[in-house]
Amino acid sequence: MKSADNRKVQINHLLITGATGFLGGAIISRLIHGDDWPSVLLLVRASNGADGRARILAVLKSFMVPEALLSRVETRQIICGSLDGVSKFAGDERLRNVTRVINCAALASFANHPQVWQVNVEGTLEFARVLHERAQLRRFLHVGTAMSCGVQAASPVREDYEPGTSAKHLVEYTDSKLTCEYKLRQELPGLPLVVARPSIIVGDTRLGCRVSPSIFWVFGMAATLRRFTCELEQQIDVVPVDYCADAILVLLQKPDLSFDRYHISAGHESSSTYGEICSALAPFIGGRSAEPYQKVSHEALCELQSSFDTLFGAGNKRLLLRAMRLYGQFAALGIIFDNRRTLAEGIPSPMSFANYAARCADTTKDLSIYEQMKYDFKGAAVVVNRPKPVKEIAAPAVQEAA
């Protein structure tokens, strides 16, 4: 008969993928404070356990985890591997005792990265299959994206909305995340799957964009230009990474959930208008904030490129224009994601983006727009050189792919 201690270790065995990414890092920065931390396993892209531990420590430090807690990270908790090579760690005996999984790992690049499908669909499906066959799973929490709804969804997008495989997408990333969800349900019907679909993750309410400036650069760029493709009254559904991490842990740990799909979003009540966001960023863009804001077309934004070197420094102007088109298309959709299921599970509403946007701007004021973009466009040549930051630019934020 197994001892109570052994039973407890098995019950609490949690495997996390993507722990060195933005969202995954936020999750482990919370878990390391708790009693269950010793039973956490971390899948890390590393050549050996020591290298993997070093990567985890670097992430925890970026989230300002106290030095005294860092010694809790042990090499035995590291499983070396990645979703593009599941067979290399599939035989690890530690997988047998896993009862819960948080799958944060994904290639979240908005560039046309050649491995998006391999990692986000094929690799994730193989990973889930291995855990389903070998582990003692009680919950497999898969992190998707709310924008997997496609561009045709009506706002607000319901949490039970089924876009179908013919849905149109602006980037391959969101298409891959939707396809993965469908395949997980179709090919592994017995998997205890719960899908969390965050909306736009930008910054941290306490740390701003200190860890990652993913996507925030779009707001800084538009606020500096005083032009973008949406009205000032339009709401933007943004959530901070710390809120997202807390919500995921509730969905992981709550014994019984009412549904298997949830939006982690601001919803109508906590979404900020673009005007509110611009007002929060005004102190960081100097005198230009007094200029009247204009809703314009992408073509009108392209006509401003002669001023980019002055405003944004030297960089890949062509990629910046392409990124402006892409994010302009997202902004023009004006999609809000319904979060009533999430709130009904006892998860509170998030802080609105406008209330912490200034902290994001302050923590990115020494980074050029091009330097901030690189987090969202992995696999693309973003920075030509490292220009001296222009002080009047508002700092953007980026979500690191796990």
C-alpha positions in Angstrom: 0.0 0.0 0.0 1.4 3.4 -0.9 2.0 6.0 1.8 0.0 9.1 2.2 3.0 11.2 1.2 3.4 9.3 -2.1 -0.2 9.6 -2.9 0.0 13.4 -2.3 3.0 13.7 -4.7 1.1 11.8 -7.4 -2.1 13.9 -6.9 -0.2 17.2 -7.1 2.1 16.3 -10.0 1.8 19.2 -12.4 3.6 19.4 -15.7 4.0 22.9 -17.3 5.2 23.5 -20.8 6.3 27.0 -22.0 7.5 28.0 -18.6 10.2 30.1 -20.0 7.7 32.2 -22.0 5.8 35.3 -20.9 2.6 33.6 -19.7 4.3 30.4 -18.5 6.8 32.5 -16.6 4.0 34.4 -14.9 2.4 31.1 -13.9 5.5 29.6 -12.3 6.3 33.0 -10.6 3.1 32.4 -8.6 3.4 28.6 -8.1 6.9 28.9 -6.6 5.4 30.6 -3.5 3.2 27.6 -2.8 3.4 24.2 -1.0 2.9 22.3 -4.3 6.0 23.7 -6.0 8.2 20.6 -5.2 5.8 18.4 -7.3 5.9 20.7 -10.3 7.7 19.4 -13.5 8.8 21.8 -16.2 9.4 21.0 -19.8 12.2 23.2 -20.9 14.1 23.5 -24.2 17.6 22.7 -22.9 20.6 20.4 -23.4 20.6 19.2 -19.8 18.9 19.8 -16.5 21.4 22.4 -15.3 20.9 24.5 -18.4 17.1 24.1 -18.0 17.2 25.2 -14.4 19.3 28.3 -15.4 16.6 29.3 -17.9 13.9 28.9 -15.3 15.8 31.0 -12.8 16.3 33.7 -15.4 12.6 33.9 -16.0 11.7 34.0 -12.3 14.2 36.8 -11.8 12.6 38.8 -14.6 9.3 38.5 -12.7 11.1 39.8 -9.6 10.7 36.6 -7.6 12.6 37.0 -4.3 16.1 35.6 -4.3 15.4 33.4 -1.3 12.8 31.4 -3.3 15.0 30.7 -6.3 16.7 27.8 -4.4 13.4 26.0 -4.6 14.0 25.3 -8.3 15.7 21.9 -8.5 17.3 20.2 -11.5 15.1 17.1 -10.9 12.1 19.2 -11.9 13.4 19.8 -15.4 12.4 17.6 -18.3 14.6 18.6 -21.3 12.6 18.8 -24.5 10.2 20.7 -26.7 7.0 20.2 -28.7 8.9 19.8 -31.9 10.7 16.7 -30.6 8.2 14.9 -28.3 9.8 11.5 -28.9 13.0 12.6 -27.2 11.3 12.8 -23.8 8.2 10.6 -24.2 9.9 7.8 -22.3 10.7 9.8 -19.2 9.4 7.9 -16.2 8.4 11.1 -14.4 5.5 11.5 -16.9 3.7 8.5 -15.3 2.8 10.4 -12.2 1.5 13.5 -13.9 -2.1 14.3 -13.1 -2.4 17.8 -14.4 -0.9 19.7 -17.3 -0.7 23.4 -18.2 0.3 23.5 -21.9 1.5 27.1 -22.5 4.1 26.2 -25.1 3.5 27.6 -28.6 5.2 29.4 -31.3 3.4 32.7 -31.0 5.3 34.5 -33.8 3.1 36.7 -36.1 5.8 36.3 -38.8 5.4 33.5 -41.3 7.5 31.2 -39.2 8.1 27.8 -40.9 7.6 25.9 -37.6 4.3 27.3 -36.5 2.3 24.3 -37.7 4.8 21.8 -36.6 4.9 23.1 -33.0 1.4 24.4 -32.5 -0.5 21.6 -34.1 1.5 18.4 -34.7 3.8 18.7 -31.7 1.1 19.7 -29.3 -1.1 16.8 -30.5 1.7 14.3 -30.1 2.5 15.7 -26.6 -1.1 15.4 -25.5 -1.3 11.8 -26.9 1.8 10.8 -24.9 0.4 12.2 -21.7 -3.0 10.7 -22.3 -1.5 7.3 -22.8 1.2 7.3 -20.1 0.1 9.7 -17.3 -2.8 9.7 -14.8 -4.4 12.8 -16.2 -7.2 14.5 -14.4 -7.0 17.8 -16.2 -5.1 18.9 -19.4 -5.4 22.7 -19.5 -4.5 23.9 -23.0 -3.8 27.6 -23.6 -5.3 28.7 -26.9 -6.2 32.2 -28.1 -9.5 34.0 -28.2 -8.6 35.2 -31.7 -8.9 31.6 -32.9 -12.5 32.7 -33.5 -11.4 34.1 -36.9 -12.2 37.4 -38.5 -15.9 36.6 -39.2 -17.0 36.2 -35.6 -19.6 38.7 -34.3 -18.7 40.7 -31.3 -19.0 40.0 -28.4 -17.7 36.5 -29.2 -19.4 33.9 -27.0 -17.3 31.3 -25.2 -19.2 28.5 -26.9 -18.8 30.0 -30.4 -17.7 27.4 -33.0 -15.9 29.1 -35.9 -15.5 26.0 -37.9 -12.4 24.8 -39.9 -13.3 27.2 -42.7 -12.8 30.3 -40.5 -10.6 33.0 -42.0 -7.6 34.2 -40.1 -5.2 37.2 -40.3 -2.2 35.1 -39.2 -1.2 31.5 -39.3 -0.7 31.5 -35.5 -4.4 31.9 -34.7 -5.4 29.4 -37.4 -2.9 26.8 -35.9 -4.4 27.3 -32.4 -7.9 26.7 -33.6 -6.9 23.6 -35.6 -5.1 22.2 -32.6 -8.2 22.5 -30.4 -10.3 20.6 -33.0 -7.7 17.9 -33.3 -7.3 17.5 -29.6 -11.1 16.9 -29.3 -11.5 14.7 -32.3 -8.4 12.5 -32.0 -8.2 12.3 -28.2 -11.9 12.2 -27.0 -11.0 10.9 -23.6 -8.5 13.6 -22.8 -9.7 15.7 -19.8 -9.3 18.8 -21.8 -10.0 22.4 -20.7 -9.2 25.2 -23.0 -8.3 28.7 -21.8 -8.5 31.3 -24.5 -6.8 34.6 -23.5 -7.6 37.7 -25.5 -4.7 40.2 -26.1 -2.1 39.8 -23.3 -0.2 43.0 -22.7 2.2 43.7 -19.8 1.8 43.1 -16.1 -0.2 45.3 -13.7 2.8 45.5 -11.3 5.8 45.1 -13.6 4.5 46.9 -16.7 6.4 45.6 -19.7 9.6 44.9 -17.9 9.4 41.2 -18.8 8.0 41.5 -22.3 6.9 44.5 -24.4 4.8 42.2 -26.7 2.0 44.0 -28.6 2.3 47.1 -26.4 4.5 48.7 -29.1 1.4 49.0 -31.3 -0.3 51.3 -28.9 2.9 53.3 -28.4 3.4 53.6 -32.1 -0.2 54.7 -32.8 -0.2 57.2 -29.9 3.0 58.7 -31.2 1.7 59.0 -34.7 -1.7 60.2 -33.4 -3.3 58.1 -36.1 -4.5 54.5 -36.4 -7.3 52.5 -38.0 -9.8 52.6 -35.2 -12.0 55.3 -33.5 -11.2 56.7 -30.1 -14.5 55.3 -28.8 -13.7 51.7 -29.8 -13.0 49.3 -27.0 -9.9 47.1 -27.0 -10.0 43.7 -25.2 -6.7 43.5 -23.3 -5.7 41.5 -20.2 -2.5 41.7 -18.2 -0.3 38.6 -17.9 -0.6 38.4 -14.1 -4.4 38.3 -14.3 -4.2 35.6 -17.1 -1.9 33.5 -14.9 -4.1 33.7 -11.9 -7.2 32.8 -14.0 -5.5 29.8 -15.5 -4.5 28.5 -12.0 -8.1 28.8 -10.9 -9.2 26.8 -13.9 -6.5 24.2 -13.2 -7.1 23.8 -9.5 -10.9 24.1 -9.2 -12.2 20.5 -8.7 -15.3 20.9 -10.8 -15.7 23.3 -13.8 -19.0 24.0 -15.5 -17.5 24.1 -19.0 -14.4 23.0 -21.0 -13.8 26.4 -22.8 -13.2 29.8 -21.3 -12.3 33.2 -22.4 -9.7 35.0 -20.2 -10.7 38.4 -21.4 -11.6 41.9 -20.3 -15.1 41.6 -21.8 -17.3 44.6 -22.2 -17.0 45.8 -18.6 -13.2 45.9 -18.3 -12.1 46.7 -21.9 -10.6 50.2 -22.4 -11.5 52.5 -25.2 -8.6 53.5 -27.5 -9.1 57.1 -26.3 -8.6 56.0 -22.7 -5.4 54.2 -23.6 -4.1 57.2 -25.6 -4.8 59.5 -22.6 -2.8 57.2 -20.3 0.1 57.2 -22.8 0.0 61.0 -23.4 2.7 61.9 -20.8 5.2 59.6 -22.6 4.9 61.1 -26.1 5.5 64.7 -25.3 4.0 67.6 -27.2 2.6 65.3 -29.9 -0.2 64.2 -27.5 -1.8 67.6 -28.1 -2.3 66.9 -31.8 -5.9 65.8 -32.7 -6.2 62.0 -33.2 -7.3 60.8 -36.6 -8.8 57.5 -37.7 -7.0 56.7 -41.0 -6.5 54.0 -43.5 -3.4 51.9 -43.7 -2.4 53.7 -46.9 -2.5 57.0 -44.9 -0.2 55.5 -42.3 2.2 54.4 -45.1 2.4 58.0 -46.2 4.0 58.9 -42.9 7.0 56.7 -43.3 9.4 59.6 -44.1 9.0 60.6 -40.4 9.7 57.1 -39.0 13.4 57.5 -38.7 12.9 60.7 -36.6 10.1 59.2 -34.5 11.2 55.6 -34.2 14.9 55.4 -35.0 16.5 53.3 -37.7 15.1 49.8 -38.3 13.3 47.6 -40.8 10.7 50.1 -42.1 9.2 47.6 -44.4 8.4 45.1 -41.6 7.0 47.9 -39.5 4.6 48.9 -42.3 3.6 45.2 -42.6 3.1 45.0 -38.9 1.0 48.2 -38.9 -1.2 46.7 -41.6 -1.7 43.5 -39.6 -2.4 45.1 -36.3 -4.6 47.7 -38.0 -6.7 44.8 -39.4 -7.0 43.3 -35.9 -8.0 46.7 -34.5 -10.5 47.3 -37.2 -12.4 44.1 -36.2 -13.3 45.7 -32.9 -13.9 42.3 -31.2 -14.7 42.0 -27.5 -14.7 38.5 -26.0 -17.5 37.5 -23.7 -16.2 36.3 -20.3 -19.3 35.3 -18.4 -18.2 31.7 -18.0 -14.9 32.8 -16.5 -16.6 35.2 -14.1 -19.1 32.5 -13.0 -16.2 30.3 -11.9 -15.4 33.0 -9.3 -12.6 34.7 -11.2 -12.8 38.5 -10.9 -12.7 40.9 -13.7 -9.2 42.1 -14.8 -7.8 45.6 -14.3 -8.5 47.6 -17.4 -5.5 48.3 -19.7 -5.9 52.0 -19.4 -5.2 51.7 -15.6 -1.8 50.2 -16.1 -0.7 51.4 -19.6 1.4 54.1 -18.1 3.5 51.5 -16.2 3.9 49.7 -19.5 5.1 52.8 -21.2 7.5 53.7 -18.4 9.2 50.3 -18.5 9.7 50.4 -22.2 10.9 54.0 -22.7 14.4 53.0 -23.4 13.5 50.5 -26.1 12.9 51.5 -29.7 9.7 50.4 -31.5 11.8 47.9 -33.6 13.4 46.4 -30.5 9.9 45.9 -29.0 8.6 44.3 -32.2 11.1 41.5 -32.2 9.1 39.7 -29.5 6.1 39.4 -31.8 7.9 38.7 -35.0 10.2 35.9 -34.2 11.8 34.6 -37.3 11.7 38.0 -39.1 14.6 40.5 -39.4 13.4 43.3 -37.2 16.2 45.4 -35.9 18.7 46.8 -38.4 20.8 48.4 -35.7 20.3 49.6 -32.2 19.4 53.2 -32.5 19.5 55.6 -29.6 15.9 55.6 -28.2 13.8 58.6 -29.0 12.4 59.9 -25.7 9.1 61.1 -27.0 8.0 57.6 -28.1 5.6 55.6 -25.9 6.9 52.2 -25.1 5.1 49.1 -26.5 4.9 45.5 -25.2 5.5 42.1 -26.6 4.4 38.6 -25.6 7.2 36.1 -25.8 6.4 32.8 -27.4 6.8 29.9 -25.1 
